[in-house]
């Protein structure tokens, strides 16, 4: 059971990393450091959005509209961190 929890923690770490990459990339696109007309940038951006949209969609339905400022990544990051804390604090129950 401990192995499954470690795998779950690894998956949460990977999702955390992907969200951070998407947030940084969105900033770079907003400040026109990256251009979405470049095929590689467009493919990476579309891939990240397709991966993360299932996580963001339920959060966006709950959060109020804030214009161009999207709080969904922040809420998902906080939720991932909270799940990690819960698992870390209760891991002794599964050993």
ZILINHU-V192890 format. One record per pair of residues at least 24 apart in sequence whose C-alpha atoms are under 7 Angstrom apart, sorted by the first residue. I is the first residue (numbers start at 1). J is the second residue. Records with the same first field share a line. If there is no record, write none. Layout:
I = J ; J
//
This chain:
1 = 94
2 = 94 ; 95
9 = 84
12 = 80
16 = 77
19 = 73
22 = 48
//
